[in-house]
Amino acid sequence: MNEAELLFTQALGCDRLALYLNKHKYLGQDEAAFISSALSRRIKGEPLQYILGKAEFMGLEIEVNPDVLIPRPETEILAARALEYAKQEQARDVLDLGTGSGCIAVALAKHLTGLKLDASDISDRALAVAARNALAHGVNIHFIRSDLFAALSCGKYDMIVSNPPYIVSAQIRKLQPELSYEPVLALAGGADGLNFYRRIIPGAPDYLKKNGLLIMEIGLGQRPAIEKIFLDAGKFELTEVIKDYNNVERVLVARKADQDG
């Protein structure tokens, strides 16, 4: 749905089809006030997802607010590929590193039963949102407050998935105004956008089982630099690069290289 349809279906409490077919739907005073307020906020640049308090991710309604990043279609590619690998390799123990709204973890748990999912984040407020999303969708996820791997158990996971912050910090305020409403903590990747990859890639093998997988989202043009981080770490074999809908290399899949378990 476009933004107008999202706004009016929310105000009227109906779906898109009913919006066009029901000739007897009228805007009452409360509905008109809601739309007026929403339009005023939207004109100032506030993302519609925050105004409505929700976003769609892999067919699921996900609660969002300014404590968490708004799920993007590109991240659906990451989640969908992780789901495929989990099925193919019969993965059971999965970590969503930097879970934010919990959209990836919730989608994995919703679409594949039997997973034991941990989801970590450094932000208590983000974890609260993620926990509500898990509850809303009836899935069991263990949420952990952790600065990346600091509070996690070694050697535990068949797969680690992560959409880390990867925007060059100095560029954030120069991008579209909507980004100013999103948490900087979930966006800023340092001077070159790669700070979190330098921490995640060398550290992840200690938290993966034998032949475990690391699946990460990356930013535009970052593949060569991140491949070098993998090479310097010497702990993974890069197995797949997946492009997004705009032909941008968006998801990297790597397998733990050593055989020590």
N, C-alpha and C positions, 0 to 999 in steps of 0.2 A: 504493500500500500504506500501511496505517497503521503507527504506530511499532512495535507488537508484531510485526507481520509482517516489517517490515524487520529487526528485531533477530534474530528466529528464522531467517529465511532466510539471514542472514549467518552465524549460528552453525552452521547445519547445511549450509551450502553448497548450497542448493537454491533453486528459484524458488517463487513464491507457490502455484502449482498443486500442485507436489509437496509443499509443506508440509501441504496438506489431504488429498491423495490417498494419500500414502505412509504406510501404517500401521506400517511397520517402522522409522521414524526415531526414534531414541532419543538423548537428551542424554547424552553421555559426561561424564567429569569435566572435561575441558578446555572443552567447550561450556558446561557449567553454570557454570564459573568465569567464562567470558567474559560470559555473560548477567548473572550476579550483579554483576560489576564494572561493566558497562554500566548496569545499573539504578541502582546506587549513584551513578554519575556523573550520570545523567539526573535523579535526584531532587534533586541539588544545583543543577540548572539548566543543565548543559552541553548544548548542542544535540546531538541524536542524529547529525546529519551529521558533526560532529567526532569523535564516539565511533566511528562506522563508517569515517570517513575518506573519505566520498564523498557526493555529492548528485546528483540527476537534473536535467538541464537540456535541454530540447527533445529528450528521448528518449536523451540521452547520459549516460553515467556520468562525472562530473567529480570529480577528487580535490579535497578541501578539508581545510584544517587551520586553526588559529587565525591563520595569517599572511594569510588571505584571507577575504573576505566570502562567506557562504553564498548561492549563487544563489537568487533568489526567482522565483515564478511571474510576478510583474509584469514582471520583466526579460525573460522569454520573449516578452512582447508587443513589447518594443523590438527584440529579435533577429529575430522573425518579420517585423516590418514592414520592418526594414532589409534582410532577405533579399528581400522582395517588391520593394522599390525597386531593389536591386542587379540583379535580373532584368529589371525593366521598363526601366531606364535603361542597361543593359549596363555597369554600373560595374565597373571592374577594380582600381582602387587604393583600398583602404579602410583606415582607421585606427580601431582600438579604443582610445580614450583613457581611461587608467585601467583597465587590463584585469583586475586582480585575479587570479582563478583562471584567467582566459582563456576563461571559458565562452562569452561572446559571440563572440569571434574563432574559437574552435574550432567552434562551431555554424555560423557563416557558412561557414567553410572546408569543413566536412563536408557541408553541404547544397548548396553551389554551387561547382563546380570552376572554375578559371580566375581566381579572385580573387588579387590580390597584397595580402596582409594584413600590415600593421604593427600591433603591439600594444605600448602603452607603459604604464609604471607607475613611480612614484617608489621603490617598494619592491623591493629585490633579492630578498627572500624570496618575495614574491608572484610575481615574474617566474619564479623557480625552479619554483613550483607550476604556473604557466601553461605553461611549457616542457614539463613532464612530461605535462600534459594533451594538449598538441599531439602529443607523441611517442606517447602511448597511442592516439590516434585517427588517427595516420598522416597528419597535415596539416602543411603547410609554412607557418609563421608567423614573421615577423621580429620578435623581441622587442627593445625598446629601453628602457633606463633613462632616464626623463626626467620632470622636473617639468612636467607638462602639455606645452607645445609647445617647451620650452627646447632639446631635443636633436633636434628634428625638422626636416625639409626643407620649405621653403616651396613653395606652389603644387603640391603633389604628389597630392592625394587627390580622388577623385570623391565620397567620402562619409566623414564622420567620425561614429562612434557613441560614445556615452558614457553611463555610469551613474555620475555623480559623487556624492560624499558630499552629502547634502542634509538630514540631520537637524540640528535646532537643537542646538548642542553641549551646552548646559546641560540639555537634556531627556534625553540618552542614558541616564544612570543612573537616570532615573525611569521608563523604559519596561520592557518585559519583561526578566526576569533573564538570559535567553539572550543578549541583546545585550552583556552584560558580557564574554562570551567572544570576541566578534568584534573585529577590529582597529579601534580608534577612528579611525585614519587613513582608513579606508574608509567611515566613517559620518558624522563630524562636519563639518558645513557652515558652522560659524561661528555668530555671534550670532543670525542669522535664517535660517540654513540655505542661504544663497544665495552664499556666498563663491566657490564654484567656477564658478557661472554668470557671475558678474561678470568672471572671468578667461577663461573659455572662449569666451563669445559674441563679445566684441570681437576676440579673437585668432584665432578659427578661420578667418575669410575668407582670411587670408594663407597658409593651408595647404590651401586648397581650390582645385580647378580651376574653370574657368568653369561657372556654374550648379550648383556642388557642393552637397551636402546635409549638414546637421547634424541628427542625430537623437539626442535626449537623453531620459532618464528624469527625471521630476520628482516631488516629494513632494506630499502632500495639501494642497490649497489654495494651491499656489505659482504657479499659472499666471499670475494677474494681475501679480505682481511680476516674474516672468521675462519676460513680454511687454513690460513696461516696459524691462527691460534690453535686449531686442532693439530696441525703438523708439529708445532712447537711443544704441545703437551704430550704428543706421542702415545696417547692412550685410547684413541678411537680410530676406526675406519669409517670414513664418510661414505655412505651407501646410496643416498638419494637426495636429489634437489628437486623441489616441486615449485612450479610457477603458479602465480595467482591469475585472476581473470584478466589482468592487464599485462600478462606475459612478464611479470616481475618475479625474479627468484625470491620466494617468500618463506619456504620451509626447508630446513635441513634435517636429514635423518642420519645418525651416526651410531655405529655399533661398538661396544666396548671391545678393544682389540686384544687384551690379554686373556689368557685362558685359566687364570688362577682362581676365578669365581668371586 
